[in-house]
Amino acid sequence: MTSLLDGLVVASYGKRFGVEIKSDDGESRVISCVTRGKKTDLACGDQVQVRMTSPNEAVVEKLKPRQSLLYRSNSMRSKMLAANVTQVIIVLATTPSFYEELLNRCLLAAETANIRAVIVLNKCDLGDAEAVLARLEPYTALGYTIQALSAHQDITPLRQWLKGEVSVLVGQSGMGKSTIINQLLPGLQVRTQEVSSVLDSGKHTTTAAHLYHLDAESALIDSPGLQEFGLHHLGPDELEMAFREFRPFLGKCRFANCRHLKEPGCAIHEAVASGAIATRRLDYYQQLRGEIS
């Protein structure tokens, strides 16, 4: 029986995956892989072990322990976005207008997974950047990094946040993620076509997730555009902890089982009244609490 080879999942096309393996001389190549049975619970960034079944195909035999996992879920199913990432880059734009609720959901998912989040405001050369940055000021106050960017003109401001990190780009369609990727990786289209050929798939890149090496220490995962970001995998305790400004007040309510809805003596409501927590953030929490309960 052939021995197992270490590999890195660099592309995900539904039931088929592109896995990067290295030969003894250090050269890397991407092979087409499937999983055993009906299991397809792999994500870009996963470290795996594969068994070759032909010169360019293999079966994934083992998934190595993950350091992190970013995923979303609704009441029916979950969708893994990226594994073993150290940060999530949430891409917004001055135009078209972004959904602030989606931004909040991405931030909460990152908090729960213990993944650093950077908010990138793209297309600052096209819209009213000052007005949108003012709209994002509450997130700066919460300690999140906000980076203004005009990717078409100069991608340099983003590079400082990518160095030495394994990052995943997330955001709704139209925010300029593709432009960012193309500016960072000018040869991207060729590489993407090569991987698609290996996987024998005609799907466009936006329907799949891909991992690209920026340099020896840095990698970037491009995920399909999002229109929704369900958080049904969070329990009530995880949800309240994901709101970082709630944390100093948790455990200080009059009742131990306080849900921070309408209970008397709620420390979160008192914090809202004093201005320590923004009203709209409590509104988001209560909406999500009702959605996942």
N, C-alpha and C positions, 0 to 999 in steps of 0.2 A: 504494500500500500504506500502511495506517495506521502511524503512528509508534509506537515502544515507549514504554510508561509504566512508571515506577518504582513498585514496590509492596512491601508487607510481608505475609507470610503470617501471618494471625491465627487461622486455623482449619484443622484437618486432619481430613477425613472419608474416610479411605481413598484413593480415586482422585480425589476432588474437594476443592478447597481454597478457603477464603475469603481473598481478597487485598484488603488495604486500599490504596486509591489516593487521592491528593489532587488536587483540581481546581486550576485556576490561582488561584482566590480563597482557597485554603488549606483549604477544606472537604474532609473525608475521607468516603469511603463504601466499603463492602465489596462486592466483586463475586465471582461464582462463576467459578472457573478450573479448567481441566484442563491436563495436561501433554501434550507431544508423544509419540505412540506409547504404549508401555506403561510409560514411566518414571514412577514415583511417588515419587522420592527427594527429597521436600521435607519440611520440618519447620516447625512454628510458630517464628517468629522469623527465617526466611529472608528475605533481601532478593532480590527478583526483578525482572525486566522482563517485562511482559505486552503482548500485542497484542489489542486489543478485537475481538471477532467479532460482538457485538450490544451494545445499550445497557447490559446488565447481565452480560455474559459475556465471557471472554477466555481466551487460551491463554498459558501460561507459555513464553516463548521463551528466557529466560536466567536462570541462577542466579548471583548475585554471590558472590564469595569469602566464605567463612565465617570469623568470628573464633573461633568455638568450636562444638563439636557434642557433645551428650550423647546417647549411645545405648547400647542393650543388645543382646546377641546370644546365640543358642544355636548348636548345631552346624548348623542348617539355614538360619537367616535372621537378619537384624538388624532392629531396630526403633528408629527415630530418635525421641527424646523432645523435643528442643528445640535450636534453633540460635541462635548469637550471644548466648548468655546469659553473664552475668558471675558468677552464683552459683546454686547449687542449694540449695533449702530442703528438707531431709529431715524429713518430719513423722512423729513417733512419738506415742504416747499412753500414759497410765498404764493405761488399760483400753480396749479389749482389749489383751492383751499383744502386744508387737511382736516380730518376728523379728530377732534381733541379726545373724544372717547376712545378711539383706537390707540392714540398715544398713551393714554392712561393704562389701557389693558396691556400694552406691550411692556410698560414700566413695571406693572404689577407682576407679570410673568417673569421678568428678569429678576425682580427682588426675591420672588419665591425660589428661583433657581440659584440664587446667590451669584448672579452674573452682573458685572458692572454695565451700566447703560450710559451711552453718549447720544445726545439728541443733535442731529445735524439739520440745520435749516438751509436747504438748497435753493437755487434760483434767486439768490439775493440780488442779482443784477436785473431781474425782470419785474418783481413786484415791490410793494412797499415793505422793505425789510425791517425798517425801524418799528413800524406798527406791529408786525408779526413777532419780532423779538420782544416787544413790550408785552405781548400776549403770553409769551413763554417765560416771562420774568418769575412768576410763581414757582416754576420748576427749578430755576436757578436758586431761589430761596430755599428749596428743599434739598439742595446740594447736588443737583444733576448738572453735568457739563453740557453747555449749549455751544455749538460751533456753527457760525455763519459760513456759508460756502456758495461759490458760484462755479460749479464743477466745469462748465463749458469753458470758463476763462482760466481758472487756476485751481488745480486739485491739491496744491501744496498744503493748505491749512489742515486738511484731513489726515495727511500722512503722519503727523505727530502722534495721533491717537491710535494708529494701526501698528506702529513699530513694536515688535516683540509680542504681539497679541494674536490670538486666534479669534477673529471677529466674524459676526454674522450680520449682514445687512437685512433689515426688515422695513417694511413700509407699504402703504397702499400704492396702487398703480398710478403712474403719472408724476411721481415725486422726483424722478430723475435718477433712480438707482442704476439703470443701464448706462447712463452717461458717466456716472461715477466709476463703474466697473471698467468701462472702455477707456477712460482717462488713466486709470491706475494700471491697466493691462492692455496696452495697444494691440498685442497679438491675440487678444481673447477669442475673436471669432474663429480663427484657425484652430486654436486649441479646443474650443467647444465642438467644432465640427468633427475633430478627430475623436473626441470622446463619444459623440453621438454615433459615429461610424462603428466604433468598438462595440457599443451597446445595441447596434442594429436598430436604432430608433430614429424616426423622422421627426420627433417632437421638437418644438422650438424651445430655446433655452429658458424662456419665461415659465414653462410648464414644469420645470425641474429645478432641483437645487444642485449647485456646483461648488466645489472647493477649489480655490486657486492659491498657489504659493506666491506671495509677494516677494519674499526673500527667504533665506534659510531659517529665520526665526519668526516670520510673520505669515499668516494665512488669512484669507477672506472667503467667507461662504456667502454666495448670492442665493437668496430665497425668492420664490415666486411672489408677485405682488399680492398684498392682503386687502380684503374688503371687510373682514371681520376677524375678531380674535376672541374666541370663547375661552372662558376660565372655569369650566365646570369641574376641572380636576382639583380645584382648591376647596378645602374645607373651611368652615367659618373662622377657625383660629389662624389658618394660613392666610386667609384673605385680610383679616385685620392687621396682621403683622406685615403684610406687603405694603401697607400704607406707612411709610417710614416716619411721618410726622405723628402717627397715632401711638407709636411705641412708648414714649415717655408717660403716657396716660393709661396704658393698658394695665389692668389689675387694680385700678384705683376707683372703679365704679362702686356704687353702694351695694349692688348685687353681683355676685361672682359670675352669674350666667347672663350678664347684661349683653344684649345684642346691639346696643347703640342705635336703637330705633326710636322708641318713645319712652323708655324706662326712666323713672325718676332717679336722680342722683348719678346720672351718666357722666363720667369724667370727660368723655369725648365731646359730648354736647356742651359741657362747661368750657372746654378748650375752644370750641367754635365761637361761643359767646364772647370769650376774651380776645379773640382774634388770633389765637395760637394755631388754629387749624382753619383752612379756608372752607366756607360753606359748600362750595361746589365739590370739594373733595369728599365731604361727608355725603353729599348727594350721590356721588359716584359709588361710594361704598354701599349705601343703602340699596341702590339699584342693583348692584352686583350680588349683594346678599340675597335679595329676592329672586334673582335669576338662577343662582346655583343651589338654593335651598330646596 
